Amino acid sequence: MTSRRCLTLEKDGHHFVFRYCDGREVDLLATFVAMAADPDSEFDWFDAAVLSYQIGQQASEELDPVG
């Protein structure tokens, strides 16, 4: 069964919530890129980098649960 994940970001009164399924991380990264590239979006490249890092951390913890 595929598990669902959630990432959230609060910034300057905006609340971003990203829900995705395991294995769809690449699609989520593409969403970050599209949002950061949009000049009308409050979501910027730093936000994309922070959330991308969090995805990597989650994956790393799953591969090495002992730490």
mmCIF file of the N, C-alpha and C atoms, coordinates in Angstrom:
data_MODEL
# 
_entry.id   MODEL 
# 
loop_
_atom_site.group_PDB 
_atom_site.id 
_atom_site.type_symbol 
_atom_site.label_atom_id 
_atom_site.label_alt_id 
_atom_site.label_comp_id 
_atom_site.label_asym_id 
_atom_site.label_entity_id 
_atom_site.label_seq_id 
_atom_site.pdbx_PDB_ins_code 
_atom_site.Cartn_x 
_atom_site.Cartn_y 
_atom_site.Cartn_z 
_atom_site.occupancy 
_atom_site.B_iso_or_equiv 
_atom_site.pdbx_formal_charge 
_atom_site.auth_seq_id 
_atom_site.auth_comp_id 
_atom_site.auth_asym_id 
_atom_site.auth_atom_id 
_atom_site.pdbx_PDB_model_num 
ATOM 1   N N  . MET A 1 1  ? 0.831  -1.179 0.000   1.00 0.00 ? 1  MET A N  1 
ATOM 2   C CA . MET A 1 1  ? 0.000  0.000  0.000   1.00 0.00 ? 1  MET A CA 1 
ATOM 3   C C  . MET A 1 1  ? 0.881  1.251  0.000   1.00 0.00 ? 1  MET A C  1 
ATOM 4   N N  . THR A 1 2  ? 0.533  2.215  -0.805  1.00 0.00 ? 2  THR A N  1 
ATOM 5   C CA . THR A 1 2  ? 1.279  3.457  -0.903  1.00 0.00 ? 2  THR A CA 1 
ATOM 6   C C  . THR A 1 2  ? 0.868  4.392  0.225   1.00 0.00 ? 2  THR A C  1 
ATOM 7   N N  . SER A 1 3  ? 1.865  4.898  0.938   1.00 0.00 ? 3  SER A N  1 
ATOM 8   C CA . SER A 1 3  ? 1.528  5.825  2.017   1.00 0.00 ? 3  SER A CA 1 
ATOM 9   C C  . SER A 1 3  ? 1.517  7.261  1.496   1.00 0.00 ? 3  SER A C  1 
ATOM 10  N N  . ARG A 1 4  ? 0.739  8.063  2.145   1.00 0.00 ? 4  ARG A N  1 
ATOM 11  C CA . ARG A 1 4  ? 0.626  9.477  1.775   1.00 0.00 ? 4  ARG A CA 1 
ATOM 12  C C  . ARG A 1 4  ? 1.492  10.300 2.716   1.00 0.00 ? 4  ARG A C  1 
ATOM 13  N N  . ARG A 1 5  ? 2.013  11.357 2.181   1.00 0.00 ? 5  ARG A N  1 
ATOM 14  C CA . ARG A 1 5  ? 2.880  12.246 2.947   1.00 0.00 ? 5  ARG A CA 1 
ATOM 15  C C  . ARG A 1 5  ? 2.369  13.673 2.840   1.00 0.00 ? 5  ARG A C  1 
ATOM 16  N N  . CYS A 1 6  ? 2.833  14.494 3.748   1.00 0.00 ? 6  CYS A N  1 
ATOM 17  C CA . CYS A 1 6  ? 2.412  15.892 3.745   1.00 0.00 ? 6  CYS A CA 1 
ATOM 18  C C  . CYS A 1 6  ? 3.596  16.770 4.157   1.00 0.00 ? 6  CYS A C  1 
ATOM 19  N N  . LEU A 1 7  ? 3.824  17.822 3.406   1.00 0.00 ? 7  LEU A N  1 
ATOM 20  C CA . LEU A 1 7  ? 4.797  18.850 3.757   1.00 0.00 ? 7  LEU A CA 1 
ATOM 21  C C  . LEU A 1 7  ? 4.043  20.164 3.882   1.00 0.00 ? 7  LEU A C  1 
ATOM 22  N N  . THR A 1 8  ? 4.397  20.946 4.876   1.00 0.00 ? 8  THR A N  1 
ATOM 23  C CA . THR A 1 8  ? 3.749  22.249 5.031   1.00 0.00 ? 8  THR A CA 1 
ATOM 24  C C  . THR A 1 8  ? 4.805  23.335 5.180   1.00 0.00 ? 8  THR A C  1 
ATOM 25  N N  . LEU A 1 9  ? 4.419  24.527 4.771   1.00 0.00 ? 9  LEU A N  1 
ATOM 26  C CA . LEU A 1 9  ? 5.291  25.689 4.894   1.00 0.00 ? 9  LEU A CA 1 
ATOM 27  C C  . LEU A 1 9  ? 4.426  26.899 5.205   1.00 0.00 ? 9  LEU A C  1 
ATOM 28  N N  . GLU A 1 10 ? 4.786  27.606 6.261   1.00 0.00 ? 10 GLU A N  1 
ATOM 29  C CA . GLU A 1 10 ? 4.107  28.858 6.595   1.00 0.00 ? 10 GLU A CA 1 
ATOM 30  C C  . GLU A 1 10 ? 5.098  29.985 6.384   1.00 0.00 ? 10 GLU A C  1 
ATOM 31  N N  . LYS A 1 11 ? 4.642  31.014 5.640   1.00 0.00 ? 11 LYS A N  1 
ATOM 32  C CA . LYS A 1 11 ? 5.539  32.113 5.295   1.00 0.00 ? 11 LYS A CA 1 
ATOM 33  C C  . LYS A 1 11 ? 4.728  33.376 5.059   1.00 0.00 ? 11 LYS A C  1 
ATOM 34  N N  . ASP A 1 12 ? 5.036  34.402 5.788   1.00 0.00 ? 12 ASP A N  1 
ATOM 35  C CA . ASP A 1 12 ? 4.418  35.718 5.569   1.00 0.00 ? 12 ASP A CA 1 
ATOM 36  C C  . ASP A 1 12 ? 2.898  35.652 5.445   1.00 0.00 ? 12 ASP A C  1 
ATOM 37  N N  . GLY A 1 13 ? 2.262  34.892 6.311   1.00 0.00 ? 13 GLY A N  1 
ATOM 38  C CA . GLY A 1 13 ? 0.804  34.795 6.289   1.00 0.00 ? 13 GLY A CA 1 
ATOM 39  C C  . GLY A 1 13 ? 0.247  33.812 5.274   1.00 0.00 ? 13 GLY A C  1 
ATOM 40  N N  . HIS A 1 14 ? 1.111  33.174 4.511   1.00 0.00 ? 14 HIS A N  1 
ATOM 41  C CA . HIS A 1 14 ? 0.679  32.157 3.546   1.00 0.00 ? 14 HIS A CA 1 
ATOM 42  C C  . HIS A 1 14 ? 0.933  30.779 4.148   1.00 0.00 ? 14 HIS A C  1 
ATOM 43  N N  . HIS A 1 15 ? 0.068  29.859 3.841   1.00 0.00 ? 15 HIS A N  1 
ATOM 44  C CA . HIS A 1 15 ? 0.186  28.491 4.341   1.00 0.00 ? 15 HIS A CA 1 
ATOM 45  C C  . HIS A 1 15 ? 0.149  27.557 3.133   1.00 0.00 ? 15 HIS A C  1 
ATOM 46  N N  . PHE A 1 16 ? 1.281  26.918 2.856   1.00 0.00 ? 16 PHE A N  1 
ATOM 47  C CA . PHE A 1 16 ? 1.387  25.992 1.732   1.00 0.00 ? 16 PHE A CA 1 
ATOM 48  C C  . PHE A 1 16 ? 1.322  24.569 2.271   1.00 0.00 ? 16 PHE A C  1 
ATOM 49  N N  . VAL A 1 17 ? 0.470  23.753 1.691   1.00 0.00 ? 17 VAL A N  1 
ATOM 50  C CA . VAL A 1 17 ? 0.336  22.353 2.083   1.00 0.00 ? 17 VAL A CA 1 
ATOM 51  C C  . VAL A 1 17 ? 0.501  21.503 0.827   1.00 0.00 ? 17 VAL A C  1 
ATOM 52  N N  . PHE A 1 18 ? 1.442  20.577 0.871   1.00 0.00 ? 18 PHE A N  1 
ATOM 53  C CA . PHE A 1 18 ? 1.703  19.688 -0.255  1.00 0.00 ? 18 PHE A CA 1 
ATOM 54  C C  . PHE A 1 18 ? 1.479  18.255 0.206   1.00 0.00 ? 18 PHE A C  1 
ATOM 55  N N  . ARG A 1 19 ? 0.539  17.582 -0.408  1.00 0.00 ? 19 ARG A N  1 
ATOM 56  C CA . ARG A 1 19 ? 0.264  16.174 -0.113  1.00 0.00 ? 19 ARG A CA 1 
ATOM 57  C C  . ARG A 1 19 ? 0.672  15.350 -1.323  1.00 0.00 ? 19 ARG A C  1 
ATOM 58  N N  . TYR A 1 20 ? 1.354  14.245 -1.047  1.00 0.00 ? 20 TYR A N  1 
ATOM 59  C CA . TYR A 1 20 ? 1.825  13.406 -2.141  1.00 0.00 ? 20 TYR A CA 1 
ATOM 60  C C  . TYR A 1 20 ? 1.968  11.968 -1.664  1.00 0.00 ? 20 TYR A C  1 
ATOM 61  N N  . CYS A 1 21 ? 2.022  11.058 -2.606  1.00 0.00 ? 21 CYS A N  1 
ATOM 62  C CA . CYS A 1 21 ? 2.193  9.631  -2.309  1.00 0.00 ? 21 CYS A CA 1 
ATOM 63  C C  . CYS A 1 21 ? 3.657  9.250  -2.466  1.00 0.00 ? 21 CYS A C  1 
ATOM 64  N N  . ASP A 1 22 ? 4.080  8.240  -1.714  1.00 0.00 ? 22 ASP A N  1 
ATOM 65  C CA . ASP A 1 22 ? 5.423  7.697  -1.888  1.00 0.00 ? 22 ASP A CA 1 
ATOM 66  C C  . ASP A 1 22 ? 5.660  7.400  -3.360  1.00 0.00 ? 22 ASP A C  1 
ATOM 67  N N  . GLY A 1 23 ? 6.840  7.728  -3.826  1.00 0.00 ? 23 GLY A N  1 
ATOM 68  C CA . GLY A 1 23 ? 7.187  7.468  -5.215  1.00 0.00 ? 23 GLY A CA 1 
ATOM 69  C C  . GLY A 1 23 ? 6.858  8.618  -6.151  1.00 0.00 ? 23 GLY A C  1 
ATOM 70  N N  . ARG A 1 24 ? 6.188  9.644  -5.638  1.00 0.00 ? 24 ARG A N  1 
ATOM 71  C CA . ARG A 1 24 ? 5.811  10.796 -6.475  1.00 0.00 ? 24 ARG A CA 1 
ATOM 72  C C  . ARG A 1 24 ? 6.632  12.041 -6.124  1.00 0.00 ? 24 ARG A C  1 
ATOM 73  N N  . GLU A 1 25 ? 7.768  11.833 -5.501  1.00 0.00 ? 25 GLU A N  1 
ATOM 74  C CA . GLU A 1 25 ? 8.597  12.954 -5.078  1.00 0.00 ? 25 GLU A CA 1 
ATOM 75  C C  . GLU A 1 25 ? 9.069  13.804 -6.259  1.00 0.00 ? 25 GLU A C  1 
ATOM 76  N N  . VAL A 1 26 ? 9.380  13.159 -7.374  1.00 0.00 ? 26 VAL A N  1 
ATOM 77  C CA . VAL A 1 26 ? 9.835  13.906 -8.556  1.00 0.00 ? 26 VAL A CA 1 
ATOM 78  C C  . VAL A 1 26 ? 8.742  14.850 -9.043  1.00 0.00 ? 26 VAL A C  1 
ATOM 79  N N  . ASP A 1 27 ? 7.509  14.391 -9.016  1.00 0.00 ? 27 ASP A N  1 
ATOM 80  C CA . ASP A 1 27 ? 6.390  15.254 -9.410  1.00 0.00 ? 27 ASP A CA 1 
ATOM 81  C C  . ASP A 1 27 ? 6.261  16.442 -8.459  1.00 0.00 ? 27 ASP A C  1 
ATOM 82  N N  . LEU A 1 28 ? 6.464  16.192 -7.179  1.00 0.00 ? 28 LEU A N  1 
ATOM 83  C CA . LEU A 1 28 ? 6.383  17.271 -6.201  1.00 0.00 ? 28 LEU A CA 1 
ATOM 84  C C  . LEU A 1 28 ? 7.500  18.287 -6.426  1.00 0.00 ? 28 LEU A C  1 
ATOM 85  N N  . LEU A 1 29 ? 8.699  17.803 -6.714  1.00 0.00 ? 29 LEU A N  1 
ATOM 86  C CA . LEU A 1 29 ? 9.803  18.716 -7.008  1.00 0.00 ? 29 LEU A CA 1 
ATOM 87  C C  . LEU A 1 29 ? 9.499  19.571 -8.234  1.00 0.00 ? 29 LEU A C  1 
ATOM 88  N N  . ALA A 1 30 ? 8.879  18.977 -9.241  1.00 0.00 ? 30 ALA A N  1 
ATOM 89  C CA . ALA A 1 30 ? 8.487  19.739 -10.433 1.00 0.00 ? 30 ALA A CA 1 
ATOM 90  C C  . ALA A 1 30 ? 7.468  20.818 -10.072 1.00 0.00 ? 30 ALA A C  1 
ATOM 91  N N  . THR A 1 31 ? 6.591  20.515 -9.141  1.00 0.00 ? 31 THR A N  1 
ATOM 92  C CA . THR A 1 31 ? 5.619  21.508 -8.671  1.00 0.00 ? 31 THR A CA 1 
ATOM 93  C C  . THR A 1 31 ? 6.338  22.656 -7.972  1.00 0.00 ? 31 THR A C  1 
ATOM 94  N N  . PHE A 1 32 ? 7.329  22.335 -7.139  1.00 0.00 ? 32 PHE A N  1 
ATOM 95  C CA . PHE A 1 32 ? 8.106  23.380 -6.475  1.00 0.00 ? 32 PHE A CA 1 
ATOM 96  C C  . PHE A 1 32 ? 8.767  24.301 -7.498  1.00 0.00 ? 32 PHE A C  1 
ATOM 97  N N  . VAL A 1 33 ? 9.361  23.704 -8.530  1.00 0.00 ? 33 VAL A N  1 
ATOM 98  C CA . VAL A 1 33 ? 10.035 24.485 -9.573  1.00 0.00 ? 33 VAL A CA 1 
ATOM 99  C C  . VAL A 1 33 ? 9.048  25.409 -10.275 1.00 0.00 ? 33 VAL A C  1 
ATOM 100 N N  . ALA A 1 34 ? 7.894  24.872 -10.638 1.00 0.00 ? 34 ALA A N  1 
ATOM 101 C CA . ALA A 1 34 ? 6.887  25.679 -11.334 1.00 0.00 ? 34 ALA A CA 1 
ATOM 102 C C  . ALA A 1 34 ? 6.412  26.836 -10.458 1.00 0.00 ? 34 ALA A C  1 
ATOM 103 N N  . MET A 1 35 ? 6.188  26.559 -9.192  1.00 0.00 ? 35 MET A N  1 
ATOM 104 C CA . MET A 1 35 ? 5.717  27.618 -8.294  1.00 0.00 ? 35 MET A CA 1 
ATOM 105 C C  . MET A 1 35 ? 6.793  28.675 -8.060  1.00 0.00 ? 35 MET A C  1 
ATOM 106 N N  . ALA A 1 36 ? 8.038  28.242 -7.872  1.00 0.00 ? 36 ALA A N  1 
ATOM 107 C CA . ALA A 1 36 ? 9.125  29.188 -7.622  1.00 0.00 ? 36 ALA A CA 1 
ATOM 108 C C  . ALA A 1 36 ? 9.412  30.051 -8.854  1.00 0.00 ? 36 ALA A C  1 
ATOM 109 N N  . ALA A 1 37 ? 9.216  29.496 -10.032 1.00 0.00 ? 37 ALA A N  1 
ATOM 110 C CA . ALA A 1 37 ? 9.466  30.232 -11.276 1.00 0.00 ? 37 ALA A CA 1 
ATOM 111 C C  . ALA A 1 37 ? 8.351  31.216 -11.607 1.00 0.00 ? 37 ALA A C  1 
ATOM 112 N N  . ASP A 1 38 ? 7.213  31.070 -10.964 1.00 0.00 ? 38 ASP A N  1 
ATOM 113 C CA . ASP A 1 38 ? 6.062  31.941 -11.230 1.00 0.00 ? 38 ASP A CA 1 
ATOM 114 C C  . ASP A 1 38 ? 6.237  33.264 -10.477 1.00 0.00 ? 38 ASP A C  1 
ATOM 115 N N  . PRO A 1 39 ? 6.384  34.374 -11.201 1.00 0.00 ? 39 PRO A N  1 
ATOM 116 C CA . PRO A 1 39 ? 6.596  35.654 -10.523 1.00 0.00 ? 39 PRO A CA 1 
ATOM 117 C C  . PRO A 1 39 ? 5.395  36.112 -9.689  1.00 0.00 ? 39 PRO A C  1 
ATOM 118 N N  . ASP A 1 40 ? 4.235  35.539 -9.921  1.00 0.00 ? 40 ASP A N  1 
ATOM 119 C CA . ASP A 1 40 ? 3.040  35.905 -9.152  1.00 0.00 ? 40 ASP A CA 1 
ATOM 120 C C  . ASP A 1 40 ? 2.873  35.074 -7.884  1.00 0.00 ? 40 ASP A C  1 
ATOM 121 N N  . SER A 1 41 ? 3.736  34.094 -7.693  1.00 0.00 ? 41 SER A N  1 
ATOM 122 C CA . SER A 1 41 ? 3.640  33.208 -6.533  1.00 0.00 ? 41 SER A CA 1 
ATOM 123 C C  . SER A 1 41 ? 4.470  33.747 -5.374  1.00 0.00 ? 41 SER A C  1 
ATOM 124 N N  . GLU A 1 42 ? 3.960  33.582 -4.172  1.00 0.00 ? 42 GLU A N  1 
ATOM 125 C CA . GLU A 1 42 ? 4.706  33.947 -2.965  1.00 0.00 ? 42 GLU A CA 1 
ATOM 126 C C  . GLU A 1 42 ? 5.748  32.879 -2.613  1.00 0.00 ? 42 GLU A C  1 
ATOM 127 N N  . PHE A 1 43 ? 5.680  31.749 -3.276  1.00 0.00 ? 43 PHE A N  1 
ATOM 128 C CA . PHE A 1 43 ? 6.595  30.628 -3.066  1.00 0.00 ? 43 PHE A CA 1 
ATOM 129 C C  . PHE A 1 43 ? 7.852  30.900 -3.887  1.00 0.00 ? 43 PHE A C  1 
ATOM 130 N N  . ASP A 1 44 ? 9.022  30.954 -3.236  1.00 0.00 ? 44 ASP A N  1 
ATOM 131 C CA . ASP A 1 44 ? 10.238 31.299 -3.969  1.00 0.00 ? 44 ASP A CA 1 
ATOM 132 C C  . ASP A 1 44 ? 11.237 30.138 -3.978  1.00 0.00 ? 44 ASP A C  1 
ATOM 133 N N  . TRP A 1 45 ? 12.409 30.406 -4.563  1.00 0.00 ? 45 TRP A N  1 
ATOM 134 C CA . TRP A 1 45 ? 13.414 29.343 -4.714  1.00 0.00 ? 45 TRP A CA 1 
ATOM 135 C C  . TRP A 1 45 ? 13.947 28.867 -3.368  1.00 0.00 ? 45 TRP A C  1 
ATOM 136 N N  . PHE A 1 46 ? 14.026 29.743 -2.400  1.00 0.00 ? 46 PHE A N  1 
ATOM 137 C CA . PHE A 1 46 ? 14.462 29.319 -1.070  1.00 0.00 ? 46 PHE A CA 1 
ATOM 138 C C  . PHE A 1 46 ? 13.457 28.341 -0.474  1.00 0.00 ? 46 PHE A C  1 
ATOM 139 N N  . ASP A 1 47 ? 12.174 28.638 -0.635  1.00 0.00 ? 47 ASP A N  1 
ATOM 140 C CA . ASP A 1 47 ? 11.127 27.737 -0.147  1.00 0.00 ? 47 ASP A CA 1 
ATOM 141 C C  . ASP A 1 47 ? 11.250 26.371 -0.818  1.00 0.00 ? 47 ASP A C  1 
ATOM 142 N N  . ALA A 1 48 ? 11.487 26.390 -2.128  1.00 0.00 ? 48 ALA A N  1 
ATOM 143 C CA . ALA A 1 48 ? 11.644 25.139 -2.875  1.00 0.00 ? 48 ALA A CA 1 
ATOM 144 C C  . ALA A 1 48 ? 12.839 24.348 -2.349  1.00 0.00 ? 48 ALA A C  1 
ATOM 145 N N  . ALA A 1 49 ? 13.926 25.049 -2.058  1.00 0.00 ? 49 ALA A N  1 
ATOM 146 C CA . ALA A 1 49 ? 15.120 24.378 -1.547  1.00 0.00 ? 49 ALA A CA 1 
ATOM 147 C C  . ALA A 1 49 ? 14.873 23.769 -0.174  1.00 0.00 ? 49 ALA A C  1 
ATOM 148 N N  . VAL A 1 50 ? 14.203 24.506 0.695   1.00 0.00 ? 50 VAL A N  1 
ATOM 149 C CA . VAL A 1 50 ? 13.923 24.010 2.051   1.00 0.00 ? 50 VAL A CA 1 
ATOM 150 C C  . VAL A 1 50 ? 13.059 22.751 1.996   1.00 0.00 ? 50 VAL A C  1 
ATOM 151 N N  . LEU A 1 51 ? 11.991 22.792 1.212   1.00 0.00 ? 51 LEU A N  1 
ATOM 152 C CA . LEU A 1 51 ? 11.096 21.633 1.142   1.00 0.00 ? 51 LEU A CA 1 
ATOM 153 C C  . LEU A 1 51 ? 11.754 20.463 0.417   1.00 0.00 ? 51 LEU A C  1 
ATOM 154 N N  . SER A 1 52 ? 12.577 20.749 -0.590  1.00 0.00 ? 52 SER A N  1 
ATOM 155 C CA . SER A 1 52 ? 13.312 19.680 -1.275  1.00 0.00 ? 52 SER A CA 1 
ATOM 156 C C  . SER A 1 52 ? 14.251 18.979 -0.299  1.00 0.00 ? 52 SER A C  1 
ATOM 157 N N  . TYR A 1 53 ? 14.898 19.761 0.544   1.00 0.00 ? 53 TYR A N  1 
ATOM 158 C CA . TYR A 1 53 ? 15.777 19.198 1.562   1.00 0.00 ? 53 TYR A CA 1 
ATOM 159 C C  . TYR A 1 53 ? 14.991 18.296 2.513   1.00 0.00 ? 53 TYR A C  1 
ATOM 160 N N  . GLN A 1 54 ? 13.809 18.734 2.902   1.00 0.00 ? 54 GLN A N  1 
ATOM 161 C CA . GLN A 1 54 ? 12.982 17.926 3.798   1.00 0.00 ? 54 GLN A CA 1 
ATOM 162 C C  . GLN A 1 54 ? 12.599 16.596 3.155   1.00 0.00 ? 54 GLN A C  1 
ATOM 163 N N  . ILE A 1 55 ? 12.303 16.607 1.867   1.00 0.00 ? 55 ILE A N  1 
ATOM 164 C CA . ILE A 1 55 ? 12.002 15.355 1.164   1.00 0.00 ? 55 ILE A CA 1 
ATOM 165 C C  . ILE A 1 55 ? 13.212 14.429 1.234   1.00 0.00 ? 55 ILE A C  1 
ATOM 166 N N  . GLY A 1 56 ? 14.391 14.982 0.997   1.00 0.00 ? 56 GLY A N  1 
ATOM 167 C CA . GLY A 1 56 ? 15.615 14.182 1.065   1.00 0.00 ? 56 GLY A CA 1 
ATOM 168 C C  . GLY A 1 56 ? 15.866 13.627 2.454   1.00 0.00 ? 56 GLY A C  1 
ATOM 169 N N  . GLN A 1 57 ? 15.598 14.418 3.469   1.00 0.00 ? 57 GLN A N  1 
ATOM 170 C CA . GLN A 1 57 ? 15.774 13.963 4.848   1.00 0.00 ? 57 GLN A CA 1 
ATOM 171 C C  . GLN A 1 57 ? 14.828 12.811 5.170   1.00 0.00 ? 57 GLN A C  1 
ATOM 172 N N  . GLN A 1 58 ? 13.584 12.917 4.729   1.00 0.00 ? 58 GLN A N  1 
ATOM 173 C CA . GLN A 1 58 ? 12.618 11.840 4.963   1.00 0.00 ? 58 GLN A CA 1 
ATOM 174 C C  . GLN A 1 58 ? 13.088 10.553 4.292   1.00 0.00 ? 58 GLN A C  1 
ATOM 175 N N  . ALA A 1 59 ? 13.563 10.669 3.068   1.00 0.00 ? 59 ALA A N  1 
ATOM 176 C CA . ALA A 1 59 ? 14.033 9.486  2.340   1.00 0.00 ? 59 ALA A CA 1 
ATOM 177 C C  . ALA A 1 59 ? 15.247 8.883  3.031   1.00 0.00 ? 59 ALA A C  1 
ATOM 178 N N  . SER A 1 60 ? 16.146 9.723  3.495   1.00 0.00 ? 60 SER A N  1 
ATOM 179 C CA . SER A 1 60 ? 17.343 9.253  4.182   1.00 0.00 ? 60 SER A CA 1 
ATOM 180 C C  . SER A 1 60 ? 16.992 8.512  5.470   1.00 0.00 ? 60 SER A C  1 
ATOM 181 N N  . GLU A 1 61 ? 16.044 9.035  6.216   1.00 0.00 ? 61 GLU A N  1 
ATOM 182 C CA . GLU A 1 61 ? 15.625 8.391  7.460   1.00 0.00 ? 61 GLU A CA 1 
ATOM 183 C C  . GLU A 1 61 ? 14.993 7.032  7.197   1.00 0.00 ? 61 GLU A C  1 
ATOM 184 N N  . GLU A 1 62 ? 14.280 6.914  6.092   1.00 0.00 ? 62 GLU A N  1 
ATOM 185 C CA . GLU A 1 62 ? 13.658 5.628  5.766   1.00 0.00 ? 62 GLU A CA 1 
ATOM 186 C C  . GLU A 1 62 ? 14.695 4.598  5.344   1.00 0.00 ? 62 GLU A C  1 
ATOM 187 N N  . LEU A 1 63 ? 15.755 5.055  4.675   1.00 0.00 ? 63 LEU A N  1 
ATOM 188 C CA . LEU A 1 63 ? 16.797 4.132  4.241   1.00 0.00 ? 63 LEU A CA 1 
ATOM 189 C C  . LEU A 1 63 ? 17.685 3.700  5.400   1.00 0.00 ? 63 LEU A C  1 
ATOM 190 N N  . ASP A 1 64 ? 17.840 4.558  6.398   1.00 0.00 ? 64 ASP A N  1 
ATOM 191 C CA . ASP A 1 64 ? 18.680 4.274  7.555   1.00 0.00 ? 64 ASP A CA 1 
ATOM 192 C C  . ASP A 1 64 ? 17.915 4.617  8.830   1.00 0.00 ? 64 ASP A C  1 
ATOM 193 N N  . PRO A 1 65 ? 16.925 3.794  9.195   1.00 0.00 ? 65 PRO A N  1 
ATOM 194 C CA . PRO A 1 65 ? 16.076 4.126  10.343  1.00 0.00 ? 65 PRO A CA 1 
ATOM 195 C C  . PRO A 1 65 ? 16.811 4.134  11.681  1.00 0.00 ? 65 PRO A C  1 
ATOM 196 N N  . VAL A 1 66 ? 17.984 3.517  11.746  1.00 0.00 ? 66 VAL A N  1 
ATOM 197 C CA . VAL A 1 66 ? 18.732 3.466  12.996  1.00 0.00 ? 66 VAL A CA 1 
ATOM 198 C C  . VAL A 1 66 ? 19.378 4.815  13.284  1.00 0.00 ? 66 VAL A C  1 
ATOM 199 N N  . GLY A 1 67 ? 19.746 5.524  12.230  1.00 0.00 ? 67 GLY A N  1 
ATOM 200 C CA . GLY A 1 67 ? 20.234 6.865  12.419  1.00 0.00 ? 67 GLY A CA 1 
ATOM 201 C C  . GLY A 1 67 ? 21.666 7.065  12.195  1.00 0.00 ? 67 GLY A C  1 
# 
